Structure formats: C-alpha cells, structure tokens
Amino acid sequence: MRLTHCRPEQLQDAVRRHVPALIPAGVVEYHGPHLPIGTDFLIANAIAEEVERRTECILWPPLSLGPTMSWAAGPAEGEIDFEPEPFFQYAREVLKHTVALGFRRIYVMQHHQGPEGLQVLCLKRAAMEVVRNLTSGWGAEWGRGPTRDLPVPDIFGMIQIGALDTYSVYPSLGSERVPIGHAGKGETQLIMASYPDTVRMEALDSLSVLPEWLLDATQATPAEGKRWLQFCIDGWVSELEKKR
C-alpha cells in the first residue's frame, strides 16, 4: 500500500504489525540523448512499485532529487544538481517522521553513484542522526542491558540504505553482477524493461562522439533488462518478508 493512500486506521494497523516502510530514491540528471533524465529515480521506483505489489509494505513517496555534482551535464540538458545539505535535511525529515509514525523497519532503495556516492553518504548521515536523536532520550549506558529490553531492539538496523541488488542472492562470488553503468547497457536495458516509451535509441546518433559510458548502450535488450529487474525485485521481496 502507498503511504499517501492509507487511511489513519490502516497506517496504525501497519505499524502495529511491524510492516516495513519502503522509500525509493534517485536523482534527475542527464543520461545521454536516448534515456529520460529521471533514469536513476525511475529504475528504483519501478522496482519499489513491483515489490509493493508482491509483498506487504508501505511505499513512501520517492526521494527523486539529489546531488549529482553535474557530472554528466548541466541544466540545459536536464541536470538538477541538488545541494547536499538541503538534500540531507530533507532526507532526515522524511526518516524522522517515518519513525514518528511508528515504523521500525525502514528501507531506502537508493540508485545513484553506487554505495559510496554523495547521495548515499547524505542518506546514511540522515539515518544516523535520526537514530542518535531517538536514543538520546534513553539515558547513558543504554547499551549495557539486554538488547531485547531496548525501546527499539534492532536500533542500528532500523533504517537500511540499500542498492538495487543489496538483498539479491548471486549464485557465487564470481557470478555476473547487475550491470549498471551510467546510461550504458545496464541502465538502458533496465529502462527499456520498465519504461519503454521513454527510450529513443536512435537519438544516440545525434552525438558525434559518444562518452565512454555510452559506448555499450546499443547492446541493451529489453529481455535482459527484465531479467535483472526481476532479480532485484526477488531480493527485496525476500528481505521485506523476513519476520523481525
């Protein structure tokens, strides 16, 4: 169920039953002439929406703007480089109020710049500030007693920041990983599979020289994109269905 569609009694019931909250996050930035500028956000949102259809969770409105550092382009081509500090503050408010509503299993599905990117760092900072503020009222030495007696036993796992495949199970360490790559084959095929009407591959011909990150874009296929989308969806469904 979507948060904005919940009536008060439905929200209270979800909190009582420890239903997880799911928040997709991405950015708006240039992804070549062939893909929509919302590619990162759209991929995370497509996976999150399918997860919500397959298992019980409360789907939050997405965090669709974030810091891009104008890496790929400027405003003329759709790049919105959201300043890190206001993004952090907004993310902190979202997480703070998610906790205030009573949720104790909170997941952010983030897709932009990888696990050490600026957006992830902002989200982790926001999460830890929310956790710190929550525990500040527990008094000193709150970690000395049994974990089960804490107001929130899983306090350090209460807010999880995950990537598309964080909870997916690969056959082995050497198995092929979800191909991402900015606007290249990986993201192109994920958009082909989730938002096909937004893709125009022939637009690549408008560039006389392709950036290195676009060189493999023409290798993308909707079928492979669908396979990887399902792989990521399966992982998130499995995680959210765990009982805690």
C-alpha positions as CSV (number, residue, x, y, z in Angstrom):
1,M,0.0,0.0,0.0
2,R,1.2,3.5,-0.7
3,L,1.6,5.8,2.2
4,T,-0.5,8.6,0.6
5,H,-3.3,6.1,0.0
6,C,-3.5,5.0,3.7
7,R,-6.3,6.0,6.0
8,P,-5.3,6.5,9.6
9,E,-6.5,3.2,10.8
10,Q,-4.7,1.4,8.0
11,L,-1.5,3.2,8.9
12,Q,-1.9,2.3,12.6
13,D,-2.5,-1.3,11.8
14,A,0.6,-1.5,9.6
15,V,2.7,0.0,12.4
16,R,1.2,-2.4,14.9
17,R,2.1,-5.4,12.7
18,H,5.6,-4.1,12.0
19,V,5.0,-3.7,8.3
20,P,8.2,-2.3,6.6
21,A,8.3,1.1,5.0
22,L,10.0,1.4,1.6
23,I,11.4,4.6,0.2
24,P,12.8,4.7,-3.4
25,A,15.5,7.3,-4.0
26,G,17.3,8.6,-7.1
27,V,18.2,11.8,-8.9
28,V,17.3,13.7,-12.1
29,E,20.4,14.0,-14.4
30,Y,21.4,13.7,-18.0
31,H,21.5,10.1,-19.1
32,G,22.5,10.6,-22.7
33,P,20.1,11.7,-25.5
34,H,18.3,8.3,-25.5
35,L,17.2,8.0,-21.9
36,P,14.9,10.1,-19.7
37,I,16.6,12.4,-17.2
38,G,14.9,10.6,-14.4
39,T,16.5,7.3,-15.2
40,D,18.1,6.7,-11.7
41,F,14.9,7.5,-9.9
42,L,12.7,5.7,-12.4
43,I,14.6,2.4,-12.0
44,A,14.4,2.5,-8.2
45,N,10.8,3.4,-8.4
46,A,9.9,0.7,-10.8
47,I,11.5,-2.0,-8.6
48,A,9.9,-0.5,-5.5
49,E,6.4,-0.4,-7.0
50,E,6.7,-4.1,-8.1
51,V,7.9,-5.0,-4.6
52,E,4.9,-3.3,-3.1
53,R,2.6,-5.3,-5.5
54,R,4.2,-8.6,-4.4
55,T,4.6,-8.2,-0.7
56,E,3.2,-6.2,2.1
57,C,5.0,-2.9,2.7
58,I,4.1,0.8,2.9
59,L,5.5,2.5,-0.2
60,W,6.7,6.1,0.5
61,P,6.7,9.0,-2.0
62,P,10.1,8.8,-3.6
63,L,13.2,11.0,-2.9
64,S,13.5,11.9,-6.6
65,L,16.0,14.8,-6.4
66,G,19.5,14.5,-5.1
67,P,23.1,15.7,-5.6
68,T,24.6,14.8,-9.0
69,M,27.7,17.1,-8.9
70,S,26.8,18.0,-12.5
71,W,29.0,15.0,-13.5
72,A,27.3,14.3,-16.8
73,A,25.9,17.6,-18.0
74,G,24.4,21.0,-17.0
75,P,20.9,22.4,-16.6
76,A,20.4,22.8,-20.3
77,E,20.3,19.0,-20.7
78,G,18.2,18.4,-17.7
79,E,20.8,18.0,-14.9
80,I,19.5,19.0,-11.4
81,D,22.4,19.1,-9.0
82,F,20.6,19.3,-5.7
83,E,22.8,20.7,-3.0
84,P,23.9,18.0,-0.5
85,E,22.9,19.9,2.7
86,P,19.3,20.6,1.8
87,F,19.0,17.0,0.5
88,F,20.4,15.7,3.7
89,Q,18.0,17.8,5.7
90,Y,15.0,16.7,3.6
91,A,16.0,13.1,3.9
92,R,16.5,13.4,7.7
93,E,13.0,14.9,8.0
94,V,11.5,12.1,5.9
95,L,13.2,9.5,8.1
96,K,12.4,11.3,11.3
97,H,8.7,11.4,10.6
98,T,8.7,7.8,9.3
99,V,10.0,6.9,12.8
100,A,7.5,9.3,14.4
101,L,4.7,7.5,12.7
102,G,5.8,4.3,14.5
103,F,7.7,2.4,11.7
104,R,10.7,0.5,13.0
105,R,11.7,-1.3,9.7
106,I,12.6,1.4,7.3
107,Y,14.3,0.8,3.9
108,V,15.6,3.3,1.4
109,M,16.2,1.8,-2.1
110,Q,18.8,4.1,-3.5
111,H,20.1,4.1,-7.1
112,H,22.7,6.7,-7.9
113,Q,26.5,6.8,-7.9
114,G,26.9,3.5,-6.1
115,P,27.4,2.6,-2.4
116,E,30.0,5.4,-1.7
117,G,28.3,8.2,-3.7
118,L,27.3,11.5,-2.3
119,Q,23.6,10.7,-2.1
120,V,24.3,7.5,-0.1
121,L,26.5,9.4,2.3
122,C,23.8,12.0,2.8
123,L,21.2,9.3,3.4
124,K,23.4,7.5,5.9
125,R,24.2,10.7,7.7
126,A,20.4,11.4,7.9
127,A,19.7,7.9,9.2
128,M,22.3,8.0,11.9
129,E,21.2,11.4,13.1
130,V,17.6,10.1,13.4
131,V,18.9,7.1,15.3
132,R,21.1,9.3,17.6
133,N,18.2,11.6,18.4
134,L,16.0,8.7,19.2
135,T,18.5,7.1,21.6
136,S,19.3,10.4,23.2
137,G,16.3,10.1,25.5
138,W,17.3,6.6,26.7
139,G,20.0,7.9,29.1
140,A,23.6,7.0,29.4
141,E,24.7,3.4,29.4
142,W,21.7,2.3,27.4
143,G,23.7,-0.3,25.6
144,R,24.7,-2.3,28.7
145,G,21.4,-4.1,29.3
146,P,19.9,-6.9,27.2
147,T,19.2,-5.7,23.6
148,R,15.7,-7.2,23.8
149,D,14.8,-4.7,26.6
150,L,15.6,-1.6,24.5
151,P,12.6,0.5,23.2
152,V,13.8,-0.4,19.7
153,P,15.8,-3.7,20.0
154,D,17.2,-3.5,16.4
155,I,18.1,0.2,16.7
156,F,21.1,0.0,14.4
157,G,19.3,-1.9,11.8
158,M,16.1,0.2,12.0
159,I,17.0,2.2,8.9
160,Q,18.6,0.4,6.0
161,I,20.1,2.1,2.9
162,G,20.2,-0.4,0.1
163,A,21.1,-0.6,-3.6
164,L,19.1,-2.4,-6.3
165,D,20.7,-5.7,-5.6
166,T,21.7,-5.4,-1.9
167,Y,19.4,-8.3,-1.0
168,S,19.7,-10.3,-4.1
169,V,21.4,-13.7,-3.9
170,Y,24.1,-14.3,-6.5
171,P,25.0,-18.0,-7.3
172,S,28.7,-17.4,-6.5
173,L,31.3,-14.7,-5.8
174,G,32.3,-14.8,-9.5
175,S,28.8,-14.6,-10.9
176,E,27.8,-11.7,-13.2
177,R,26.5,-8.7,-11.2
178,V,23.6,-6.5,-12.2
179,P,25.1,-4.3,-14.9
180,I,24.6,-0.6,-14.1
181,G,27.0,1.8,-15.7
182,H,25.7,5.4,-16.2
183,A,23.3,5.4,-19.1
184,G,25.1,2.5,-20.8
185,K,23.9,-1.0,-21.4
186,G,22.9,-1.7,-17.8
187,E,20.6,1.3,-17.2
188,T,19.4,1.4,-20.8
189,Q,18.0,-2.1,-20.6
190,L,16.5,-1.5,-17.1
191,I,14.6,1.5,-18.5
192,M,13.7,-0.5,-21.7
193,A,12.1,-3.1,-19.4
194,S,10.3,-0.7,-17.1
195,Y,9.5,2.5,-19.0
196,P,9.9,1.5,-22.7
197,D,8.1,4.6,-24.0
198,T,10.7,6.9,-22.6
199,V,13.6,5.3,-24.6
200,R,14.7,6.6,-28.1
201,M,17.8,4.7,-29.1
202,E,18.2,6.5,-32.5
203,A,18.9,9.7,-30.5
204,L,22.4,8.4,-29.8
205,D,23.2,9.2,-33.5
206,S,22.9,12.9,-32.6
207,L,26.3,12.7,-30.8
208,S,29.3,12.9,-33.0
209,V,31.4,11.4,-30.2
210,L,30.0,9.2,-27.5
211,P,31.3,9.5,-23.9
212,E,32.9,6.3,-22.8
213,W,30.0,5.4,-20.5
214,L,27.6,5.3,-23.5
215,L,29.7,3.0,-25.8
216,D,27.9,-0.2,-24.8
217,A,24.4,1.3,-24.7
218,T,23.4,-0.2,-28.1
219,Q,24.0,-3.7,-26.6
220,A,21.0,-3.3,-24.3
221,T,17.9,-5.5,-24.8
222,P,14.6,-5.3,-23.0
223,A,14.7,-9.1,-22.3
224,E,17.9,-8.8,-20.3
225,G,16.6,-5.7,-18.6
226,K,13.5,-7.6,-17.4
227,R,15.7,-10.5,-16.2
228,W,17.7,-8.2,-14.0
229,L,14.7,-6.2,-12.8
230,Q,13.1,-9.5,-11.6
231,F,16.4,-10.5,-9.9
232,C,16.4,-7.3,-7.9
233,I,12.7,-7.4,-7.1
234,D,13.1,-11.0,-5.8
235,G,15.9,-9.9,-3.5
236,W,13.9,-7.0,-2.0
237,V,10.7,-9.1,-1.6
238,S,12.7,-11.8,0.3
239,E,14.2,-9.2,2.6
240,L,10.9,-7.4,3.4
241,E,9.1,-10.7,4.1
242,K,11.6,-11.6,6.8
243,K,10.0,-11.5,10.3
244,R,11.7,-9.4,12.9
